[in-house]
Amino acid sequence: MNETYDKIIDSPIADVQNIAPAGSGGDSIMAAEFLQRFVNETCWAHLDIAGTAWHEKGTDICPRGAVGFGVRLLNKLVEKYYEAND
């Protein structure tokens, strides 16, 4: 992770803030930095799904409604790198 972004989530009134300050950009990386503060040495992944969590009309490859963006990707990662090594 990036020390510059980590400093941006510091707060003068709390231990940490979980939102990017106006003008700092990078909301996705800010969310990841926020999580990093709490996971210590635990392996983790941040899937930024806010803009893709719901599909109004649906398509041939994406059903209408909640799409579960990133779930299959994360599942494949676990299958390939963790379950295969058991």
C-alpha positions as CSV (number, residue, x, y, z in Angstrom):
1,M,0.0,0.0,0.0
2,N,1.0,3.6,-0.3
3,E,2.2,5.7,2.7
4,T,0.9,9.0,1.0
5,Y,-2.6,7.6,0.8
6,D,-2.4,6.2,4.3
7,K,-1.6,9.6,5.7
8,I,-4.7,11.1,3.9
9,I,-7.1,8.9,6.0
10,D,-5.7,10.3,9.3
11,S,-8.2,12.3,11.2
12,P,-7.9,15.2,13.6
13,I,-10.9,14.0,15.6
14,A,-10.9,10.2,15.2
15,D,-8.4,7.3,14.8
16,V,-9.0,7.2,11.1
17,Q,-11.6,8.5,8.6
18,N,-13.1,6.1,6.0
19,I,-13.7,8.6,3.3
20,A,-11.4,10.4,0.9
21,P,-11.2,14.1,1.6
22,A,-12.5,16.4,-1.2
23,G,-10.0,16.8,-3.9
24,S,-7.8,13.9,-2.9
25,G,-9.2,11.5,-5.5
26,G,-8.8,7.8,-5.4
27,D,-11.8,6.7,-3.4
28,S,-11.1,3.0,-4.1
29,I,-7.5,3.2,-2.9
30,M,-8.7,5.1,0.2
31,A,-11.1,2.3,1.1
32,A,-8.3,-0.2,0.6
33,E,-6.0,1.9,2.9
34,F,-8.8,2.0,5.5
35,L,-9.0,-1.8,5.5
36,Q,-5.2,-2.1,5.6
37,R,-5.2,-0.4,9.0
38,F,-7.2,-3.2,10.5
39,V,-6.0,-6.4,8.9
40,N,-2.4,-6.4,10.1
41,E,-0.6,-9.4,8.5
42,T,-3.8,-11.0,7.2
43,C,-4.1,-11.5,3.5
44,W,-7.0,-9.5,2.1
45,A,-8.6,-8.1,-1.0
46,H,-10.7,-5.0,-1.6
47,L,-13.3,-5.2,-4.4
48,D,-14.6,-1.8,-5.2
49,I,-18.1,-2.7,-6.4
50,A,-20.1,0.5,-5.7
51,G,-20.5,1.5,-9.3
52,T,-21.2,-2.0,-10.6
53,A,-23.2,-3.6,-7.9
54,W,-26.6,-3.2,-9.6
55,H,-27.6,-3.5,-13.3
56,E,-31.0,-1.9,-14.2
57,K,-31.7,-3.7,-17.5
58,G,-29.4,-6.7,-17.6
59,T,-27.5,-8.1,-20.6
60,D,-26.6,-11.5,-22.1
61,I,-23.7,-11.7,-19.6
62,C,-25.0,-9.8,-16.7
63,P,-28.4,-10.4,-15.1
64,R,-30.8,-7.6,-14.1
65,G,-30.5,-6.6,-10.5
66,A,-27.7,-7.3,-8.0
67,V,-24.8,-8.5,-10.1
68,G,-22.3,-9.7,-7.5
69,F,-19.4,-8.0,-9.4
70,G,-16.1,-9.6,-8.4
71,V,-17.6,-12.6,-6.6
72,R,-16.6,-15.1,-9.3
73,L,-13.2,-13.6,-9.6
74,L,-12.6,-13.9,-5.8
75,N,-14.0,-17.4,-5.8
76,K,-11.6,-18.4,-8.6
77,L,-8.7,-16.9,-6.7
78,V,-9.5,-18.9,-3.6
79,E,-10.0,-22.1,-5.6
80,K,-6.8,-21.7,-7.5
81,Y,-4.4,-20.5,-4.8
82,Y,-5.8,-21.8,-1.5
83,E,-8.1,-24.8,-1.9
84,A,-5.8,-26.4,-4.4
85,N,-3.0,-26.3,-1.8
86,D,-4.9,-28.2,0.9
